[in-house]
Amino acid sequence: MTTDHHYTGINRKSKPWYLGPESYLLCRLHLQKLSMILKLIFLCFTQYSIGSIHQNLRYFETLHADDLTHKIVKRGLKESSHPYNHIKEVQLRTHGRDFRLILSPKTDILHSNFKAYTVDGEGKETTVHVERDSFLHGRVFGEVDSHVSVHMDDGVMTGSIHLPEDVYHIEPSWRHLPDLDNKTMITYKQSDVKFSWERPSEDHDAPRPKICGYVKEGAELEIDDDDDEDYEKDKWTADQHHRAKRQIDQYEYTPTRTRCPLLLVADYRFFQEMGASNTKTTINYLISLIDRVHKIYNDTSWQDRQEVDGFKGMGFVIKKIVVHSDPTRIKSGEAHYNMIRDKWDVRNLLEVFSRDPQHRNFCLAHLFTHQTFTASNYLVLGLAYIAAARRNTQGGVCSKGETYDKLLWASTLFILFQKWLHTLLELRTEF
Protein backbone atom coordinates (compact mmCIF):
# COMPACT_ATOMS: atom_id res chain seq x y z
CA MET A 1 0.00 0.00 0.00
CA THR A 2 1.01 3.58 -0.45
CA THR A 3 0.04 6.91 1.03
CA ASP A 4 0.02 8.78 -2.27
CA HIS A 5 -3.78 9.06 -2.01
CA HIS A 6 -4.56 9.06 -5.70
CA TYR A 7 -7.18 6.37 -5.72
CA THR A 8 -10.57 7.71 -4.60
CA GLY A 9 -12.36 10.68 -3.05
CA ILE A 10 -15.35 11.32 -0.83
CA ASN A 11 -18.57 13.26 -0.75
CA ARG A 12 -21.77 12.92 1.22
CA LYS A 13 -22.93 10.13 -1.07
CA SER A 14 -20.19 7.86 0.17
CA LYS A 15 -21.80 4.72 1.47
CA PRO A 16 -21.01 4.07 5.16
CA TRP A 17 -21.18 0.59 6.61
CA TYR A 18 -22.37 -0.21 10.10
CA LEU A 19 -20.43 -3.04 11.68
CA GLY A 20 -22.83 -5.01 13.83
CA PRO A 21 -22.28 -7.02 17.01
CA GLU A 22 -20.04 -10.04 16.82
CA SER A 23 -19.26 -8.84 13.39
CA TYR A 24 -16.14 -9.88 11.77
CA LEU A 25 -17.02 -7.59 8.87
CA LEU A 26 -14.53 -8.24 6.13
CA CYS A 27 -15.08 -5.47 3.60
CA ARG A 28 -14.87 -7.07 0.16
CA LEU A 29 -11.74 -6.83 -1.93
CA HIS A 30 -12.60 -5.61 -5.41
CA LEU A 31 -10.20 -6.65 -8.14
CA GLN A 32 -10.11 -4.18 -10.98
CA LYS A 33 -7.63 -3.60 -13.79
CA LEU A 34 -3.90 -3.67 -13.20
CA SER A 35 -3.87 -0.07 -12.03
CA MET A 36 -6.42 -0.79 -9.32
CA ILE A 37 -5.58 -2.10 -5.88
CA LEU A 38 -7.44 -2.85 -2.76
CA LYS A 39 -9.44 0.17 -1.63
CA LEU A 40 -10.81 -0.49 1.81
CA ILE A 41 -10.43 -3.64 3.71
CA PHE A 42 -10.84 -3.83 7.38
CA LEU A 43 -11.87 -6.39 9.87
CA CYS A 44 -13.77 -5.67 13.03
CA PHE A 45 -13.50 -8.77 15.10
CA THR A 46 -14.88 -8.13 18.58
CA GLN A 47 -16.88 -10.71 20.46
CA TYR A 48 -20.14 -9.11 21.53
CA SER A 49 -20.66 -10.11 25.14
CA ILE A 50 -23.70 -9.45 27.29
CA GLY A 51 -23.63 -10.43 30.94
CA SER A 52 -20.88 -12.28 32.78
CA ILE A 53 -18.04 -14.25 31.30
CA HIS A 54 -19.87 -17.46 32.26
CA GLN A 55 -22.65 -16.59 29.82
CA ASN A 56 -20.18 -16.27 26.97
CA LEU A 57 -17.81 -19.16 27.59
CA ARG A 58 -18.74 -22.79 28.08
CA TYR A 59 -15.47 -23.32 29.89
CA PHE A 60 -12.37 -21.35 30.82
CA GLU A 61 -9.43 -21.63 33.17
CA THR A 62 -7.28 -19.15 35.04
CA LEU A 63 -3.52 -18.95 34.83
CA HIS A 64 -1.14 -16.95 37.01
CA ALA A 65 2.04 -15.26 35.81
CA ASP A 66 3.97 -17.42 38.30
CA ASP A 67 2.78 -20.51 36.41
CA LEU A 68 4.72 -19.48 33.30
CA THR A 69 8.32 -20.64 32.89
CA HIS A 70 10.65 -18.44 30.83
CA LYS A 71 13.97 -19.42 29.31
CA ILE A 72 16.29 -17.64 26.87
CA VAL A 73 17.18 -20.10 24.10
CA LYS A 74 19.34 -17.79 22.01
CA ARG A 75 20.65 -14.27 22.41
CA GLY A 76 22.84 -12.79 19.69
CA LEU A 77 26.22 -11.34 20.62
CA LYS A 78 25.31 -8.17 18.72
CA GLU A 79 22.08 -6.27 18.44
CA SER A 80 20.27 -7.22 15.26
CA SER A 81 16.84 -6.84 13.71
CA HIS A 82 16.99 -10.43 12.49
CA PRO A 83 13.94 -12.27 13.90
CA TYR A 84 16.02 -15.20 15.18
CA ASN A 85 18.69 -13.12 16.89
CA HIS A 86 16.73 -13.48 20.11
CA ILE A 87 14.72 -16.64 20.83
CA LYS A 88 12.96 -17.42 24.08
CA GLU A 89 10.94 -20.35 25.33
CA VAL A 90 7.80 -20.03 27.46
CA GLN A 91 6.18 -23.07 29.04
CA LEU A 92 2.68 -23.20 30.48
CA ARG A 93 0.00 -25.74 31.25
CA THR A 94 -3.70 -25.15 30.61
CA HIS A 95 -6.74 -27.15 29.52
CA GLY A 96 -5.04 -30.41 30.41
CA ARG A 97 -2.02 -30.03 28.15
CA ASP A 98 1.48 -28.63 28.27
CA PHE A 99 2.53 -25.91 25.84
CA ARG A 100 6.14 -25.21 24.98
CA LEU A 101 6.22 -21.97 23.01
CA ILE A 102 9.27 -21.07 20.92
CA LEU A 103 9.10 -17.30 20.42
CA SER A 104 11.03 -14.46 18.81
CA PRO A 105 10.32 -10.71 18.55
CA LYS A 106 7.69 -9.76 16.01
CA THR A 107 9.01 -6.85 13.98
CA ASP A 108 6.66 -6.51 11.02
CA ILE A 109 3.55 -5.04 12.67
CA LEU A 110 5.15 -1.67 13.54
CA HIS A 111 6.24 0.78 10.84
CA SER A 112 9.94 1.67 10.64
CA ASN A 113 8.96 5.24 11.61
CA PHE A 114 6.42 4.17 14.25
CA LYS A 115 5.55 6.75 16.91
CA ALA A 116 3.19 6.67 19.87
CA TYR A 117 1.85 9.69 21.74
CA THR A 118 -0.42 10.58 24.59
CA VAL A 119 -2.46 13.78 24.17
CA ASP A 120 -3.87 15.87 27.01
CA GLY A 121 -6.98 18.03 27.03
CA GLU A 122 -5.10 20.99 25.54
CA GLY A 123 -3.85 18.95 22.59
CA LYS A 124 -0.25 18.65 23.80
CA GLU A 125 1.46 15.49 22.53
CA THR A 126 3.94 13.56 24.66
CA THR A 127 6.01 10.76 23.15
CA VAL A 128 5.48 7.29 24.64
CA HIS A 129 8.16 4.62 24.39
CA VAL A 130 6.90 1.22 23.19
CA GLU A 131 8.84 -1.93 24.00
CA ARG A 132 8.88 -3.59 20.59
CA ASP A 133 10.51 -6.79 21.86
CA SER A 134 7.50 -7.54 24.07
CA PHE A 135 5.48 -8.52 20.98
CA LEU A 136 6.38 -12.08 20.07
CA HIS A 137 5.42 -14.77 17.61
CA GLY A 138 6.50 -18.31 16.92
CA ARG A 139 5.26 -21.87 17.18
CA VAL A 140 4.44 -24.69 19.57
CA PHE A 141 7.33 -27.12 19.97
CA GLY A 142 6.47 -30.44 18.36
CA GLU A 143 3.53 -29.02 16.39
CA VAL A 144 4.42 -28.48 12.73
CA ASP A 145 1.18 -26.71 11.81
CA SER A 146 1.03 -24.17 14.63
CA HIS A 147 1.29 -20.43 15.12
CA VAL A 148 1.67 -18.37 18.27
CA SER A 149 1.24 -14.61 18.61
CA VAL A 150 1.54 -13.10 22.09
CA HIS A 151 2.40 -9.97 24.02
CA MET A 152 4.24 -10.12 27.33
CA ASP A 153 3.78 -7.38 29.90
CA ASP A 154 5.42 -7.84 33.29
CA GLY A 155 4.94 -11.60 33.11
CA VAL A 156 1.31 -11.43 31.93
CA MET A 157 0.59 -12.93 28.52
CA THR A 158 -2.02 -11.83 25.99
CA GLY A 159 -2.36 -13.72 22.74
CA SER A 160 -3.41 -16.84 20.90
CA ILE A 161 -2.06 -20.31 20.18
CA HIS A 162 -3.26 -21.68 16.85
CA LEU A 163 -3.33 -25.46 16.50
CA PRO A 164 -5.07 -27.54 13.82
CA GLU A 165 -7.79 -28.75 16.20
CA ASP A 166 -8.53 -25.47 18.01
CA VAL A 167 -7.29 -22.02 18.98
CA TYR A 168 -6.36 -21.26 22.59
CA HIS A 169 -6.78 -17.68 23.75
CA ILE A 170 -5.04 -16.04 26.69
CA GLU A 171 -5.83 -12.60 28.08
CA PRO A 172 -5.65 -10.64 31.36
CA SER A 173 -8.42 -11.49 33.78
CA TRP A 174 -8.98 -8.00 35.19
CA ARG A 175 -11.50 -7.02 32.50
CA HIS A 176 -13.67 -10.04 33.30
CA LEU A 177 -12.83 -11.18 36.83
CA PRO A 178 -11.99 -8.04 38.83
CA ASP A 179 -11.64 -9.96 42.10
CA LEU A 180 -8.43 -11.59 40.87
CA ASP A 181 -5.06 -9.85 40.94
CA ASN A 182 -3.48 -8.20 37.91
CA LYS A 183 -1.07 -11.12 37.44
CA THR A 184 -3.88 -13.54 36.58
CA MET A 185 -4.99 -14.50 33.07
CA ILE A 186 -7.95 -16.40 31.66
CA THR A 187 -7.50 -19.09 29.01
CA TYR A 188 -10.24 -20.46 26.78
CA LYS A 189 -10.64 -22.41 23.58
CA GLN A 190 -12.28 -20.83 20.59
CA SER A 191 -14.68 -23.78 20.39
CA ASP A 192 -15.94 -22.91 23.89
CA VAL A 193 -17.16 -19.43 22.95
CA LYS A 194 -20.95 -19.05 22.94
CA PHE A 195 -22.03 -16.63 20.23
CA SER A 196 -25.18 -14.57 20.70
CA TRP A 197 -26.91 -16.22 17.73
CA GLU A 198 -26.50 -19.57 19.52
CA ARG A 199 -28.57 -18.44 22.49
CA PRO A 200 -31.90 -16.58 22.28
CA SER A 201 -32.11 -13.35 24.21
CA GLU A 202 -34.48 -13.28 27.17
CA ASP A 203 -35.10 -9.60 26.53
CA HIS A 204 -37.10 -9.46 23.31
CA ASP A 205 -36.93 -5.66 23.30
CA ALA A 206 -33.14 -5.59 23.43
CA PRO A 207 -31.26 -4.40 20.35
CA ARG A 208 -30.76 -7.25 17.93
CA PRO A 209 -27.36 -8.49 16.82
CA LYS A 210 -26.67 -8.62 13.11
CA ILE A 211 -23.64 -9.39 10.98
CA CYS A 212 -23.71 -6.27 8.83
CA GLY A 213 -25.84 -3.50 7.42
CA TYR A 214 -25.52 -0.05 5.97
CA VAL A 215 -27.27 3.27 5.69
CA LYS A 216 -28.06 4.71 2.28
CA GLU A 217 -28.00 8.48 2.01
CA GLY A 218 -31.30 9.84 3.36
CA ALA A 219 -32.58 6.42 4.42
CA GLU A 220 -32.83 4.43 7.62
CA LEU A 221 -30.50 1.62 8.51
CA GLU A 222 -31.07 -1.37 6.28
CA ILE A 223 -30.06 -4.86 7.34
CA ASP A 224 -29.71 -7.44 4.63
CA ASP A 225 -27.02 -10.02 4.06
CA ASP A 226 -27.22 -9.31 0.32
CA ASP A 227 -27.19 -5.51 0.61
CA ASP A 228 -23.93 -4.99 -1.17
CA GLU A 229 -24.81 -7.33 -4.02
CA ASP A 230 -28.14 -5.58 -4.56
CA TYR A 231 -26.44 -2.21 -4.50
CA GLU A 232 -23.96 -3.22 -7.16
CA LYS A 233 -26.69 -4.72 -9.37
CA ASP A 234 -28.35 -1.32 -9.51
CA LYS A 235 -25.13 0.26 -10.74
CA TRP A 236 -23.95 -2.22 -13.35
CA THR A 237 -25.70 -3.34 -16.51
CA ALA A 238 -25.44 -6.93 -17.64
CA ASP A 239 -23.28 -5.88 -20.59
CA GLN A 240 -20.84 -4.03 -18.36
CA HIS A 241 -20.69 -6.96 -15.97
CA HIS A 242 -19.76 -9.46 -18.69
CA ARG A 243 -17.23 -7.06 -20.18
CA ALA A 244 -15.58 -6.69 -16.77
CA LYS A 245 -15.28 -10.48 -16.50
CA ARG A 246 -13.57 -10.69 -19.86
CA GLN A 247 -11.12 -8.00 -18.77
CA ILE A 248 -10.23 -9.96 -15.63
CA ASP A 249 -9.35 -13.00 -17.73
CA GLN A 250 -6.81 -10.94 -19.66
CA TYR A 251 -4.39 -10.16 -16.86
CA GLU A 252 -2.73 -11.43 -13.75
CA TYR A 253 -2.44 -9.04 -10.82
CA THR A 254 0.65 -9.13 -8.64
CA PRO A 255 0.64 -6.45 -5.91
CA THR A 256 3.93 -4.73 -5.14
CA ARG A 257 2.72 -2.49 -2.31
CA THR A 258 1.30 -4.82 0.28
CA ARG A 259 1.24 -2.89 3.57
CA CYS A 260 -1.24 -0.20 4.64
CA PRO A 261 0.19 2.26 7.21
CA LEU A 262 -2.37 2.86 9.96
CA LEU A 263 -3.15 5.67 12.38
CA LEU A 264 -4.80 4.35 15.55
CA VAL A 265 -6.59 6.82 17.82
CA ALA A 266 -8.02 5.97 21.24
CA ASP A 267 -10.35 8.57 22.71
CA TYR A 268 -10.51 9.33 26.44
CA ARG A 269 -13.45 6.93 26.94
CA PHE A 270 -11.51 4.01 25.49
CA PHE A 271 -8.43 5.02 27.48
CA GLN A 272 -10.39 4.99 30.74
CA GLU A 273 -12.50 1.87 30.23
CA MET A 274 -10.50 -0.52 28.03
CA GLY A 275 -7.06 0.77 28.97
CA ALA A 276 -7.78 1.18 32.70
CA SER A 277 -6.51 4.79 32.42
CA ASN A 278 -3.06 3.41 31.63
CA THR A 279 -1.35 4.61 28.45
CA LYS A 280 0.91 1.57 28.18
CA THR A 281 -2.01 -0.84 28.56
CA THR A 282 -4.04 1.03 25.95
CA ILE A 283 -1.23 1.07 23.38
CA ASN A 284 -0.39 -2.60 23.88
CA TYR A 285 -4.06 -3.52 23.50
CA LEU A 286 -4.29 -1.71 20.15
CA ILE A 287 -1.08 -3.20 18.79
CA SER A 288 -2.13 -6.73 19.75
CA LEU A 289 -5.52 -6.21 18.13
CA ILE A 290 -4.11 -4.97 14.82
CA ASP A 291 -1.53 -7.75 14.86
CA ARG A 292 -4.36 -10.30 14.76
CA VAL A 293 -6.14 -8.40 11.99
CA HIS A 294 -2.91 -8.30 10.00
CA LYS A 295 -2.44 -12.07 10.27
CA ILE A 296 -5.94 -12.73 8.93
CA TYR A 297 -5.39 -10.46 5.95
CA ASN A 298 -1.84 -11.60 5.30
CA ASP A 299 -2.93 -15.26 5.21
CA THR A 300 -5.99 -14.65 3.02
CA SER A 301 -5.86 -15.52 -0.67
CA TRP A 302 -7.67 -12.76 -2.54
CA GLN A 303 -9.36 -13.81 -5.75
CA ASP A 304 -12.35 -12.61 -7.73
CA ARG A 305 -13.28 -16.05 -9.06
CA GLN A 306 -12.03 -19.57 -8.44
CA GLU A 307 -10.74 -19.92 -11.99
CA VAL A 308 -8.55 -16.81 -11.57
CA ASP A 309 -5.38 -17.03 -9.49
CA GLY A 310 -5.51 -14.85 -6.41
CA PHE A 311 -2.73 -13.27 -4.41
CA LYS A 312 -1.68 -13.22 -0.76
CA GLY A 313 0.42 -11.09 1.52
CA MET A 314 -1.79 -7.99 1.91
CA GLY A 315 -1.70 -6.52 5.40
CA PHE A 316 -1.17 -3.62 7.78
CA VAL A 317 1.58 -1.82 9.67
CA ILE A 318 0.98 0.61 12.50
CA LYS A 319 2.64 3.95 11.81
CA LYS A 320 1.24 6.08 14.64
CA ILE A 321 -0.83 5.65 17.80
CA VAL A 322 -2.52 8.54 19.58
CA VAL A 323 -4.06 8.04 23.03
CA HIS A 324 -6.23 10.83 24.48
CA SER A 325 -5.78 10.85 28.24
CA ASP A 326 -8.40 13.58 28.78
CA PRO A 327 -11.38 15.04 26.91
CA THR A 328 -10.35 17.67 24.37
CA ARG A 329 -11.26 21.20 25.40
CA ILE A 330 -12.99 23.09 22.60
CA LYS A 331 -14.28 26.57 21.89
CA SER A 332 -17.97 27.36 21.69
CA GLY A 333 -19.48 26.14 18.43
CA GLU A 334 -16.64 23.74 17.64
CA ALA A 335 -16.77 19.96 17.56
CA HIS A 336 -14.10 17.36 18.24
CA TYR A 337 -14.40 13.57 18.28
CA ASN A 338 -12.75 13.49 21.73
CA MET A 339 -14.82 16.21 23.39
CA ILE A 340 -17.24 15.63 26.25
CA ARG A 341 -20.63 14.90 24.74
CA ASP A 342 -23.51 12.94 26.23
CA LYS A 343 -24.62 11.38 22.97
CA TRP A 344 -23.13 11.26 19.49
CA ASP A 345 -24.95 10.54 16.27
CA VAL A 346 -23.07 7.60 14.80
CA ARG A 347 -22.47 9.15 11.38
CA ASN A 348 -21.68 12.57 12.80
CA LEU A 349 -18.88 11.10 14.91
CA LEU A 350 -17.30 9.53 11.83
CA GLU A 351 -17.50 12.80 9.90
CA VAL A 352 -15.99 14.85 12.74
CA PHE A 353 -13.17 12.33 13.08
CA SER A 354 -12.66 12.43 9.29
CA ARG A 355 -11.83 16.16 9.37
CA ASP A 356 -8.44 15.67 11.00
CA PRO A 357 -5.84 16.80 8.40
CA GLN A 358 -3.18 14.35 9.64
CA HIS A 359 -5.19 11.52 8.08
CA ARG A 360 -3.64 12.38 4.72
CA ASN A 361 -0.42 10.71 5.90
CA PHE A 362 -1.99 7.28 6.40
CA CYS A 363 -3.80 4.66 4.37
CA LEU A 364 -6.40 4.31 7.11
CA ALA A 365 -7.25 6.21 10.30
CA HIS A 366 -9.04 4.17 12.96
CA LEU A 367 -10.81 5.62 16.02
CA PHE A 368 -11.48 3.48 19.10
CA THR A 369 -14.13 4.66 21.53
CA HIS A 370 -16.29 3.28 24.36
CA GLN A 371 -19.93 4.32 24.10
CA THR A 372 -23.27 3.06 22.86
CA PHE A 373 -24.88 3.58 19.46
CA THR A 374 -28.07 2.11 18.06
CA ALA A 375 -29.74 2.47 14.67
CA SER A 376 -33.20 1.10 13.90
CA ASN A 377 -32.99 -1.03 17.05
CA TYR A 378 -29.71 -2.58 15.92
CA LEU A 379 -26.56 -2.21 17.96
CA VAL A 380 -23.75 -0.54 16.04
CA LEU A 381 -20.13 -1.46 16.70
CA GLY A 382 -18.51 0.60 14.00
CA LEU A 383 -18.85 2.71 10.89
CA ALA A 384 -16.58 3.22 7.88
CA TYR A 385 -16.46 4.70 4.41
CA ILE A 386 -15.77 1.78 2.08
CA ALA A 387 -14.90 1.70 -1.59
CA ALA A 388 -17.30 0.36 -4.20
CA ALA A 389 -16.30 -1.94 -7.05
CA ARG A 390 -16.26 0.96 -9.48
CA ARG A 391 -13.15 2.98 -10.15
CA ASN A 392 -12.85 6.58 -8.89
CA THR A 393 -15.70 6.26 -6.40
CA GLN A 394 -15.67 7.58 -2.84
CA GLY A 395 -14.29 5.88 0.20
CA GLY A 396 -11.65 3.31 0.89
CA VAL A 397 -8.03 3.02 1.92
CA CYS A 398 -5.82 5.88 0.69
CA SER A 399 -8.81 7.96 -0.39
CA LYS A 400 -8.22 11.55 -1.39
CA GLY A 401 -9.93 14.22 0.66
CA GLU A 402 -12.67 16.33 -0.88
CA THR A 403 -14.46 19.38 0.43
CA TYR A 404 -18.11 19.28 1.39
CA ASP A 405 -18.66 22.09 3.89
CA LYS A 406 -15.33 20.96 5.34
CA LEU A 407 -12.56 18.70 4.09
CA LEU A 408 -13.26 15.05 4.88
CA TRP A 409 -10.95 12.07 4.59
CA ALA A 410 -12.75 8.90 3.48
CA SER A 411 -9.99 6.58 4.66
CA THR A 412 -11.45 6.56 8.18
CA LEU A 413 -13.47 4.27 10.38
CA PHE A 414 -14.19 3.74 14.03
CA ILE A 415 -14.97 0.83 16.26
CA LEU A 416 -16.61 1.13 19.64
CA PHE A 417 -16.99 -0.92 22.79
CA GLN A 418 -20.40 -0.54 24.45
CA LYS A 419 -20.08 0.82 27.96
CA TRP A 420 -23.26 -0.88 29.21
CA LEU A 421 -22.14 -4.32 28.06
CA HIS A 422 -19.75 -6.76 29.59
CA THR A 423 -16.21 -6.04 28.46
CA LEU A 424 -15.42 -7.71 25.15
CA LEU A 425 -13.53 -10.93 24.93
CA GLU A 426 -10.41 -10.74 22.80
CA LEU A 427 -11.77 -13.40 20.47
CA ARG A 428 -10.02 -14.02 17.17
CA THR A 429 -12.22 -15.88 14.67
CA GLU A 430 -11.91 -15.92 10.90
CA PHE A 431 -15.22 -15.72 9.07
N, C-alpha and C positions, 0 to 999 in steps of 0.2 A: 504493500500500500504506500501511498505517497500523500503528502500534505499540500500538493500543488493546487488542489481545489478547483479543478477545471471540469468536473464531471456534471454536476447538477446544481440547480438553484431552488429557491423556495418562494412561495407566496401563500396566501391564506387558503388556497385550494389544496395545499399539500395534505395528504390523507394520513391522519394520525392513527396509530394502533393502540388500543388498550390491551395491556397484558394482564390477563385474569389470574385468579388464585391458582396456585399449584401449576402455574403455566410455565412450561419450558418452551417459550414462544420462539421458535427458530425462524426468523424472518427469511423468506425464500431467497435463494441465490438465483439471479436471472443471468443467464449466459446470452450475451449479445454477439456482435461482431468482434473481430480481434481487438479493436480499439476500446472495447467496453470491458470493465472489470466489475467486480462485486461492488454494489452500491451501499446497501445497509444490511449488515447481518449482525444480529445480536441475540444473545440468549439470556432470558431471565429464568433463573432456575431455583426459585425459592419454594420450599415446602410450606404450604399454607396450613397453619396449625391453630386449631381452636381448642381451648381447654388445656389440661395438663399434659405432660409428656407421656403419661400412661395411656391417654386417649389416642396418641399418634404413633406409638410404637408397641408392637406386640411383645417385644422383649428387648431389654438393654442391660448392660452391665456398667459398673463404675470401675475406674482405674485411677490409681494415685501416681503422682510423679515419681514417688519412691519405688514404685513397682517396675519402672523402666531401667534397663541396664544399658549404659553407654560405653562404647569402646572406640578409640581411634584406630582404624585399620591402616591408613596411610596418610602421611603428612609430608608434602614436598619440602625439600631443603630450601627452595626459593619460592617466593610468592608467584603465583601463576593463575591465569584465568581459565586454564584447562580444567574441564569438569572433573577429571580424575586425579587432580593434584592433591585433593583432600577427600578421603573416604572415611566414613564412620559407620559403625554398626550399632543398631539399637534393637534390643530384645525386649519383648513384652509377651504376656499371656492373657488372652481374653477369649471368650466364647469357646472354651474347652480346647484351644489349640495354641501352640507356641509360634510366635512370629519372630523371625530373624531378618531385620531390615538392613539392607546394604545401601547406604545413602551417600550422595555427594551434593554439593551446592548447586542450586538451580539458577542459572545465569541468564536464561533467555526471556524471562517474563518482564524484566525491567529494561527500559531503554538505556542506551549508553550515556545519554544526558539526563537521566532520571533525577527529578527533584521532588521533595515533599515539603509542604509548608503548613503551618497552622496560622489562622487568620483571626484576629480579635474583632471586637465590635466596631472599631474604627477603620478596619480594612488593612491594618498593618500585618505584613507577612513575616513570619519567623521560620527560618530553615529548620527542618527536623531531620536528624540523621537516621537512616534506615539500615539495619544490620542485614545486608544482602545474604550473608552466609547462613542465616537462620532459616532460609527457604530451601528445602531439600527435595530431591527426588531420587528414585532408584528402583529396586526390585526386592522381592522376597527370596531369600536364599533357598535354593532347591526348587523354586517354581519358575519354569522357563517363561510361561505366559503370564507375567505379573507386572504390575506397575504400582509404584508408591509415590505419593506426593504429599509432603507434610511441611508444617511450620513448627519450629521449636521456640518456645518463649519461656525462659527460666524453668526449664524442665517439663513444661506442659506442652503436649502435642496436639495439633489440629491438622486433620488431613484425612486421606482415604487410602485404603489398600485394595487394589483391584486384583481379584483372582478370577479364574474362569467360571467358578461356580457361584460367586457372590462378590459384593463389594462391602468392605468393612469401613465404617466411618468412625472417626474419633474427633471429639470436640470438647472444649471446656464445659464443665457442668454448671457454672455459675448462672448462665442464662436460663437454665431449666430447673436446677435444684439448688436454690440459694442457701439452703441450710448447710451445704457442704463447703469445705474450704476451697480457696482458689487454686489449689494444687491438684484438684480432682477433675477427672475427665469422664465423659460418658462414651461408651462404645456401642454401636448397633450395626446390624446387617441391613443392607438395602432391602432385602426381601422381607424384613420385619416392619417396614414402614406401612402404616395404614393411611391410604389416601382418602380424601374427603368423599370422592365418588364411590368408595367402597363401603361407606357407612352413611345411612340417611340421617339428615339433621332432625333433631327433635323440635327445633324451632322453625316452623314452616314459614315464618315471616322474615327469617334472617336472609341477608343478601346471598344470592346463589353463586356458587363457584362455576366458572366456565373457562375453557381453554383459551379462547381468544375472541376478540370482537373489535369493531372499529366504529368511529363516528364519521359519517359523511358530512360535508359542510352544510350547516343549516338543518341537520337532522338529528334525531335522538340516537342513542347508542344502539347499534344493531349487533345481534349475536347470531352468528351462523358459521358453521364449520367450513362452508363453501363460499364465504364472503368474497375472498380475494379472487377466486375463479370467476364468480359472477361479475365482479367488477371489471376484470380483464375482458370478458366476453363482450361487454358493452362497448369496449374501446377498439376492438380488433374485428375486422371483417374476416370472413372465411378465406378470402383470397390472400389477404395479408398474412394470415396465420400459416397457410401452406407455403407461401413464399419464404417466410422466416425459417421454416423447417428445412427447406432446400438450401438456404444459406448456411445453416448450421452444419449440414453435411459436407460443405465445401472447405472447412478449415478445422484445424486442431488448435486449441487454445492452451498455451503454456504460460502461466503467470510468472512474472519476474519480480514483482513487488508483492510480497506475501505477508507483510506485517502492518497492522493499523495502529499507529500511536494513539494512545488514549489519554484523556484528561478525566480524572475521577474527582468528584467534589462531594464531600459529606457536609450536610448542613448541621446546624447546632442541635437539632432534634436527634439526628442520627448519632452524632457525637455523644450526646448524653445517654441515650437509651441503648444503642447497640454497641457503643464503644465504652460504656461505663464512665464517661467523662475523662477518658484517658486517650491522649493523642496516639501513643504507640499502639494501643489495642485497636483503635479505629483503623489506622493505616495497615496494620498486619491483617486485619479482617478483610479489607478491600483487596489487598494484593492476593491473598489466598483465594478469594472468590473469583477474581479475574483469571488466576492461574488455572482454575478448573474449567472456566469458559474456554480459555485458550486451548486446552487439551482436547475438548470436544470438537472445536473447529479444526484444529490441526490434524486430527485423526479422521475427519470426515472426507469422503470422496464426493466431490461436487460434479454432478453430471445432469444434463438436461433430459437425456433419454438413455435407456439402457444400451442402445446400440451405438452410442457415442461415448468415446473414452472421456472420463472425467479427470479431475486433477485434485491433488491433496496439498497440504502444507499451508493453508491460509490460517492466519491467526492474529493475535494481538500482542502489543507490548505497552507497558504503562510508562508514559513519559512524564506525567506530573500528577501529584495528588495534593488536593487542597482540603484541609479540615477546618471548618468554622467552629471555634471554641465558644463563641458567643453570638447572639443575634446581631445582625448588621444594623447599625443606626442609620436612619435615612431622614431626609428632609421632607417636609410636608408636600404631599402630592406625588412623591416618588414611590417606586416599587422595587423591591429586591427579593430574589428567591429565598434569601436567608433572613428576612425581616420577621419580626413578631407579627403574626396574623392568626386570628382564631380559625379561619376556614378559607382554604384556597379552592378556587375552581380548578379542576384538574388540567384543563387545556391552558388556562391562563398561567399556571405555574410553569408549564413547559415553555410558553412564549417568553415569559420574563427571564427564565434561565437562558433562553436562546439568544438574548440580546448581548450577552457578554462578549466583547470584541476579542478576547484571548482565544475563543474557540476556533479562530481561523488557523491556529497553529497546530491543530490536532485533527485526526480523521474522525474522531468521535468524542463528544463531551458527555459525561454520564453523571447525573445528580443522584445522590442517595439521601433519602429523607425518612422520617418516621411519623406518619400521620395517616388519617383515614380518608379515603375517597370512595364514593359510590356513584354509579351512573345507571339509571333505569333499573335500580335494585340489584345491580351487579357490583361486586367488589372490584376495585381497580388497583392493580399492583404496579402499573407502569404505563408510560405513554411515550411514543417516539414518532418522529417523522421517518417514514421508510420510502425507499425508492420503488417506483413501478417498473414494469418490464420494458417500458418504452424509453428510448434514449432522450436525454435532455429534459427529463421531468424533474419535479421537485423532490427533495428529501434524499436521505441516504448518506452513507459515509463519504467524507470529503466533499460535501455539498458546498457550493458557493453561496455567499450571503446575498440576499436581495432586500431592497427596502420596501416595506409596506407599513406606513406610519413610522416605524423604526426598523433598523437593520436587524434581521433575524438570521440565525445560522441553523440550517436544517439538519446538520450532523449532530443532533442532540437527542437525549432521551433521559428519562429518570425512572428509578425504581423506588418503591416505598415499602416500609415495613409497618403494618397497622399497629398503632399504639394500644388498641383495646383488645388485641389478640395475644395469644401466647407467643412468646418469642420464637422466631422461625428456626427450624432445624436446618443445619447446613447440609441438606441433602443434595447429592449429585446424581442425577438420573438422566440418561440420554433418551430423548423421545425420537 
